[in-house]
Structures are given as C-alpha cells and as structure tokens.
Amino acid sequence: MEAIHLAQKSDFTSTHIPLPSSKSESNRVLIIDALTQGKNTLSNLAEARDTQTMISLLKKNPPVFDVLDAGTTMRFLTAYAAVTNQNKVMTGTARMCERPIGILVDALRTVGAEIHYLGVEGYPPLAVHGLAEQTSKTVKIRGDVSSQYISAMLMIAPILPQGLEVELEGKVGSRSYIEMTLDTMKQFGISYSWEGNKISIAHQAYQPTTFAVESDWSGAGYWFSLLACADSGELFLEGLKENSLQGDSAVVEIMGQLGIKSMFQNGGVLLQKKEVTGLKSWDFTHCPDLAQTIAVTCAILGQNAIFTGLESLKIKETDRIYALQQELAKFNADLKEVEPEVYKVIPSVTMPADVKIHTYDDHRMAMAFMPLLTKTRVSIEDPSVVNKSYPSFWKHCQLAGISVLNQGN
C-alpha cells in the first residue's frame, strides 16, 4: 500500500488555505436541482468524489446507480429514484453494502414506494421500482441513527401528491444537518413547519433559483487542529461564513477552548493561537464528523476530555471508534469507553520518533491524524482516501509549508 511521509513541522506562518466546497450542501442542491429538471444556476459545487459521483449519476442516468462509497449519495438517490418513478438498482462498494439503509427503505415503502433487497435484508444492493401511488402522508423515522434518512425523505416531500409529515422518534442526532436540508429547501421556495418532533411539508413546487455552495467546515477542522497543535503561526481559511448552516461550524467554539482564536474577515476566518483553557467535555450528536479531529487534538494537547454523541461513528466509512482507538494507541493515547456511550480521551504522555497511521478506507482518518506532524514524523497509509471529501488536501498541506513525500511500503 502506498503511503506519504509528513516531515515534522511546528511553526506555520500566515498561509491562505482555499478550502473545498461543502459536499453536504452540494449533494442537497443537486437533488433539488434534479427535482426541478435542472432549471437552477448552481456554483461552487464540491470537488469531493461523493459529489462528483452524484453529478455523474444524475447526468448519465444509468440503470444501475453505483454510488461507490458515498453514503449521502446512496440515501438521497434512493429516495429520488423512488419519487420520480424510476427503476434503479442501487449499489456501491463492499463497505457501502455493509452500511444500513433499512430505516429509509421502510419510510419509502410506507409512502408507497416499491423497493426490494437484492442481498441482505436492510442493506444495499437494492432495487427501486418507483412510487406509483402515495399510500400515506405520515411517516415515522428514528432520529438517532442517521440524519441522511430524514433529509432524503424531506427533500422528496414537496413532490409527493399529499405532501409529508415526518415524525422523528427518540433522540434526534445531527440536528444541524436536518436544519441545513430544510433551510436549503426554503431557499428553493419550499415552506415547512417543525413543531416538536414533527416536520410538515405540503405538496408544492420547488422554485428555480441561483445558489452558491459554501466552503466546507468539516475540512476546516483539520486546519484548526493543526494550528492548535503547533507551537506558533496563524492561518486564514477562505470561504467560510460566521452564520453557517453546517453543524461542523461548532469547531469554532470547540477550538476556542483548545487554543484557537477565530476572527471572521475578508470572506473567511483568520485563525490565531491563544491560551488553551481546556475542553472538559463535548456532545458530538450534531457534529459527529468533527469527533476524530477533536480526539486527535485533545490527545496531542494533553486534554482528558469526555466525548458523548458518538453513536453514529460505528456505521460510517469504517467503525470510527475502533479505528480511533487503534491509531491513538500508536502514540500512547486512547479513546476509552468509561460508561455506555461515554468516551474519555486519554492523552499521550510520550511521543514516539515516528508514527504510521492506517486509514481504514476512511478519508477523515487520514486528515484527522495529519496534525501529529507538529510533534513527530508521520506516515499516512493510502493517502488517496481524501478524494472522498477533500481531493486537494495534500496540496493544501504543501501550501502551508508541510513537506509531503510519497513513499512505498
């Protein structure tokens, strides 16, 4: 397996990082655009493989939608194919076919979609045979598994003849992503109500509009972490909004406790170092994609932080809890489950001369562990995994003055 070597560096002079666009926003507007027959003007769509896969499948419209390893693409296109009365086979990589989709399929079947599994019940691959007649205008969905199921149903709701009322059951995770979906729909003319645990959307038409996608806050997190772990420097991250719809903008508040001052100016945010006040605990229910980044940062900075809201991490690109535990151990740190669903970061007290990070086919593992280069030499296996969300990541590392060298195993 190929790897790259990152030379140790702990000082970062003022560098502008041109962050990638948000794949979360991009994938939502692409589905809405498809539901309006492409009458919108979209700009700044993400370079992420997930988004490029979505663009390609919608454009070519093949009989088999192979989403590769893209979770949002799988969930959103399944709902899209159903509501537009298409016959599609939905499939992806081996790992994608291990990621559950039963909650979404059950919801689609409730409103009248004909879908059957081609392999294991509850998992891709599956066959969609459209939605000939709406059989219910209400659907119940668990809120604690994946917000993508909920977002998929919300985006097709206006197209359904009777509209849709979505009742969220139990604890709602990644609430900010549901809010992002609804706000994006609102920008395309859709009205809705969200009262208590019920979201109601009447039958109505999306209105064509012009939409520019914001930069990606998930991608920004790695640069916050890098500077937090560095001895000195400052970074400017381009294209971020202070009042963002993205849940991962919570990184500003989190990193404010881990030594980063954020100042919004000139179409982005300037990061400067300040005193570490300490992160005692954080609930990642609404920003789970930040968990790996913050875990590594705390482990490097000596923070014994308590993490909750990590339930969804086990069904991501890999079991991210297990992956974090394995890789943190390589520099004498840990993420220990101290009681059910409550984890404690055990920081490193001794740093080895070099660390080789296994990435588990997970883009966020590669990028979250990059800031280790502030303390030791780092090798990252299978660096191309970043193409899923941030293809220019290693180029941007070089912009920051990091030496990135290819090497074999």
C-alpha positions in Angstrom: 0.0 0.0 0.0 1.3 3.4 -0.9 1.9 6.0 1.9 3.1 9.5 2.3 5.6 10.9 4.7 5.0 14.2 6.5 8.1 15.8 7.9 7.8 17.3 11.4 6.9 21.0 11.5 5.6 23.1 14.3 5.6 26.7 13.0 3.1 28.0 10.5 3.5 31.5 9.2 0.4 33.2 7.7 -1.0 31.0 5.0 -4.2 31.2 3.0 -6.0 27.8 2.6 -8.6 27.8 -0.2 -11.0 25.3 1.4 -13.1 22.9 -0.7 -16.8 23.4 -1.1 -19.2 21.6 1.2 -20.2 18.2 -0.1 -23.2 18.2 2.3 -24.6 21.4 0.7 -23.6 20.3 -2.8 -25.4 17.0 -2.6 -28.6 18.5 -1.3 -28.8 21.2 -4.0 -28.0 18.6 -6.7 -31.1 16.5 -5.6 -33.3 19.6 -5.5 -31.9 20.7 -8.9 -32.8 17.2 -10.3 -36.3 17.5 -8.9 -36.7 20.9 -10.8 -35.3 19.4 -14.1 -32.0 21.4 -13.7 -33.5 24.8 -14.0 -31.3 26.3 -11.3 -27.9 28.1 -11.5 -25.6 26.3 -9.2 -22.0 27.4 -8.4 -19.0 26.3 -6.3 -20.1 22.6 -6.2 -17.8 20.4 -4.3 -14.8 18.6 -5.9 -15.4 15.7 -3.4 -15.7 12.3 -5.0 -19.1 11.9 -3.3 -20.4 15.0 -5.1 -18.8 14.2 -8.4 -20.4 10.7 -8.3 -23.8 12.3 -7.7 -23.3 14.7 -10.6 -22.2 11.8 -12.9 -25.1 9.5 -12.0 -27.7 12.3 -12.4 -26.3 13.3 -15.7 -25.8 9.8 -17.2 -28.9 8.2 -15.5 -27.7 4.6 -15.9 -29.9 1.7 -14.9 -27.6 0.9 -12.0 -26.7 3.7 -9.6 -23.3 2.7 -8.3 -22.5 5.2 -5.6 -19.1 3.8 -4.7 -18.6 4.6 -1.0 -20.8 7.7 -0.8 -23.4 7.4 2.0 -25.4 10.6 1.2 -25.4 9.8 -2.5 -26.8 6.3 -1.8 -29.5 7.6 0.6 -30.5 10.7 -1.4 -30.6 8.9 -4.8 -32.7 6.0 -3.4 -35.4 8.5 -2.4 -35.0 10.5 -5.6 -35.4 7.3 -7.8 -38.5 6.3 -5.9 -40.3 9.6 -6.1 -39.5 10.1 -9.8 -40.9 6.6 -10.6 -37.6 5.2 -11.9 -36.4 1.6 -11.9 -33.0 1.6 -10.5 -30.6 -0.8 -8.9 -28.7 0.9 -6.0 -25.3 -0.5 -5.1 -21.8 0.6 -4.1 -18.5 -0.7 -2.6 -18.3 -3.7 -0.3 -18.3 -1.3 2.7 -21.2 0.6 1.3 -23.2 -2.6 1.2 -22.5 -3.1 4.9 -24.0 0.3 5.8 -27.6 0.0 6.8 -30.4 1.6 4.7 -33.4 -0.3 6.2 -34.8 2.8 8.0 -35.0 4.8 4.8 -36.4 1.9 2.8 -39.1 1.3 5.4 -40.0 5.0 5.3 -40.2 5.0 1.5 -42.3 1.8 1.5 -44.7 3.5 4.0 -45.5 6.3 1.5 -45.9 3.8 -1.4 -42.5 3.1 -2.9 -41.8 -0.4 -4.2 -38.3 -1.5 -3.2 -36.8 -4.9 -2.6 -33.4 -6.0 -1.4 -31.1 -7.9 -3.7 -28.9 -9.3 -0.9 -29.1 -9.0 2.9 -32.3 -7.5 4.3 -31.8 -3.9 5.4 -28.6 -3.3 3.3 -27.7 -2.5 -0.3 -27.8 -3.6 -3.0 -31.5 -3.0 -3.6 -33.9 -2.4 -6.5 -36.2 0.6 -6.6 -39.4 0.3 -8.7 -40.8 3.8 -8.3 -43.8 5.1 -6.3 -47.0 4.7 -8.3 -49.4 6.0 -5.7 -48.9 7.7 -2.3 -50.3 5.4 0.4 -49.5 7.5 3.4 -48.8 11.2 4.1 -47.2 10.5 7.5 -44.0 8.6 8.3 -42.1 7.8 11.5 -38.3 7.8 11.4 -35.8 7.2 14.2 -33.8 10.3 14.8 -30.8 8.7 16.4 -29.3 6.7 13.6 -28.6 8.9 10.5 -29.9 12.3 9.6 -29.4 11.3 6.0 -32.5 9.1 6.0 -34.6 12.1 7.3 -33.1 14.6 4.8 -33.8 12.1 2.0 -37.5 12.0 2.9 -37.7 15.7 3.4 -36.3 16.6 0.0 -38.9 14.5 -1.8 -41.8 15.6 0.4 -42.9 18.5 -1.7 -43.1 16.3 -4.8 -45.4 13.8 -3.1 -49.1 14.4 -4.1 -50.2 14.6 -0.4 -47.0 16.2 0.9 -45.5 14.6 4.0 -45.4 14.7 7.8 -42.2 13.3 9.2 -42.4 12.3 12.9 -39.0 11.9 14.5 -38.8 9.2 17.1 -36.5 9.3 20.1 -33.3 11.4 20.4 -32.5 13.4 17.2 -28.9 13.3 16.1 -27.1 15.6 13.7 -30.0 18.1 14.0 -27.9 20.7 12.2 -27.9 18.6 9.1 -31.7 18.4 9.1 -31.9 22.1 9.6 -29.4 22.5 6.7 -31.7 20.4 4.5 -34.8 22.4 5.4 -33.1 25.8 5.0 -31.7 24.8 1.6 -35.2 23.7 0.5 -36.5 27.1 1.8 -34.1 28.9 -0.5 -35.7 27.0 -3.4 -39.2 28.2 -2.4 -40.4 25.5 -0.1 -42.3 26.3 3.1 -42.5 23.9 6.1 -43.3 23.7 9.8 -41.3 22.0 12.5 -43.1 21.7 15.8 -41.9 19.4 18.5 -40.9 16.2 16.8 -43.0 16.7 13.7 -41.9 18.2 10.4 -44.7 19.0 8.0 -44.3 19.8 4.3 -47.2 20.4 2.0 -47.3 19.4 -1.7 -45.7 22.4 -3.5 -43.3 23.2 -6.3 -39.6 23.9 -5.9 -38.8 27.4 -7.4 -35.7 27.6 -9.6 -33.0 29.9 -8.1 -29.3 30.7 -8.0 -27.3 29.0 -5.3 -23.6 29.2 -4.4 -22.3 26.4 -2.1 -20.3 27.5 1.0 -16.8 26.2 1.8 -16.7 23.0 4.0 -16.5 23.4 7.7 -15.6 19.7 8.2 -12.5 20.3 6.1 -11.8 23.5 8.0 -11.5 21.5 11.2 -8.2 19.9 10.2 -6.5 23.3 9.9 -7.9 24.4 13.3 -6.4 21.3 14.7 -3.1 21.8 13.0 -2.6 25.3 14.4 -3.9 24.3 17.9 -1.2 21.6 18.0 1.6 23.8 16.5 4.0 25.9 18.5 3.3 29.1 16.6 1.7 30.6 13.5 -1.6 31.7 12.0 -3.8 30.5 9.1 -6.5 32.1 7.0 -9.3 29.8 5.8 -11.2 31.1 2.8 -14.9 30.9 2.0 -16.4 30.4 5.5 -19.5 32.2 6.8 -19.9 33.1 10.5 -23.6 32.2 10.5 -23.2 28.9 8.7 -25.9 26.2 8.2 -23.2 23.5 8.7 -23.1 21.8 12.0 -19.4 21.4 11.9 -19.0 25.2 12.3 -19.1 24.2 16.0 -15.4 23.7 15.6 -15.0 27.5 16.3 -16.4 27.0 19.8 -14.6 23.8 20.5 -11.3 25.0 19.3 -11.8 28.3 21.2 -11.2 26.1 24.3 -8.2 24.4 22.7 -6.2 27.5 21.9 -7.6 29.0 18.7 -8.9 32.5 18.3 -11.2 32.8 15.2 -11.8 36.2 13.5 -14.2 36.4 10.6 -13.0 38.8 7.9 -12.5 39.2 4.2 -14.7 36.3 3.2 -13.1 33.8 5.6 -11.8 33.3 9.1 -8.3 34.1 10.5 -7.0 31.6 13.0 -4.5 32.7 15.6 -3.1 31.0 18.7 -4.2 31.8 22.2 -4.1 30.2 25.6 -5.6 26.7 25.9 -8.4 27.0 28.5 -9.3 23.3 28.3 -12.1 21.2 26.8 -13.7 19.2 29.6 -16.5 17.6 27.5 -18.3 17.8 24.2 -21.5 16.2 22.9 -20.9 15.4 19.2 -24.5 14.4 18.5 -25.0 17.2 16.0 -21.4 17.3 14.6 -20.1 13.7 14.5 -17.7 14.4 11.6 -15.6 16.5 14.0 -15.1 13.7 16.5 -11.9 12.3 15.0 -10.3 15.7 14.6 -11.0 16.8 18.2 -10.0 13.4 19.6 -6.6 13.6 18.0 -6.2 17.3 19.0 -7.0 16.5 22.7 -4.7 13.5 22.7 -1.8 15.7 21.4 -2.6 18.7 23.7 -2.9 16.6 26.9 -6.7 17.1 27.3 -8.6 14.5 29.3 -11.9 15.3 27.5 -15.2 13.4 27.8 -17.0 12.7 24.5 -20.6 11.8 24.0 -22.9 11.6 21.0 -20.6 9.2 19.1 -23.3 6.6 18.3 -23.3 7.2 14.6 -19.5 6.8 14.2 -19.7 3.0 14.2 -21.7 2.9 10.9 -19.6 5.5 8.9 -16.9 4.6 6.3 -15.4 2.4 9.0 -16.1 1.8 12.7 -14.5 5.1 13.6 -14.5 4.3 17.4 -12.4 1.2 16.8 -10.2 3.0 14.2 -9.5 5.9 16.6 -8.6 3.6 19.4 -6.2 1.6 17.3 -4.4 4.6 15.8 -4.3 6.8 19.0 -2.6 3.8 20.7 0.4 4.3 18.3 1.4 7.4 20.1 0.3 6.2 23.6 -3.1 7.8 23.7 -6.6 6.2 23.8 -10.3 6.8 23.5 -11.7 4.7 26.3 -15.4 3.9 26.9 -15.8 4.8 30.6 -19.5 4.0 30.6 -22.0 3.1 27.9 -21.7 5.6 25.0 -19.4 7.9 27.1 -15.8 8.1 26.0 -12.7 9.7 27.6 -9.7 10.8 25.6 -6.6 9.6 27.4 -3.8 11.9 26.1 -0.3 10.9 25.1 2.5 11.5 27.6 5.3 10.1 25.4 5.6 10.6 21.7 7.4 8.1 19.5 10.0 9.3 16.9 7.6 8.4 14.1 4.1 7.1 13.7 2.5 5.3 10.8 -1.3 5.8 10.5 -3.6 3.2 8.9 -6.6 4.9 7.3 -9.3 2.1 7.2 -10.6 3.4 3.8 -11.8 6.5 5.7 -10.9 10.0 4.5 -11.3 11.5 7.9 -8.8 9.2 9.5 -6.1 10.4 7.1 -6.8 14.1 7.6 -7.6 14.0 11.4 -4.2 12.5 12.1 -2.2 14.9 9.9 -1.6 17.4 12.9 0.6 14.8 14.5 3.3 16.2 12.3 3.6 19.1 14.8 5.1 16.6 17.3 6.7 13.8 15.3 7.3 12.3 11.8 4.1 10.9 10.4 3.4 8.4 7.6 -0.2 8.2 6.3 -1.2 4.9 4.5 -3.4 5.1 1.5 -3.4 8.9 1.3 -5.8 8.9 -1.7 -8.7 8.2 0.6 -9.0 12.0 1.0 -10.5 12.2 -2.5 -13.9 11.3 -1.0 -14.3 14.7 0.5 -11.1 16.8 0.0 -9.1 15.8 -3.0 -6.8 18.9 -2.8 -5.9 18.2 0.9 -2.3 17.2 0.4 -1.7 20.1 -2.0 -3.1 22.4 0.7 -0.7 20.9 3.2 2.1 21.9 0.9 0.7 25.4 0.7 1.1 25.5 4.5 4.7 24.6 4.1 4.4 20.9 5.0 6.8 18.5 3.3 4.6 15.8 1.7 6.7 12.9 0.3 5.4 9.8 -1.5 6.8 6.5 -0.4 6.1 2.9 -0.8 5.5 0.4 1.9 
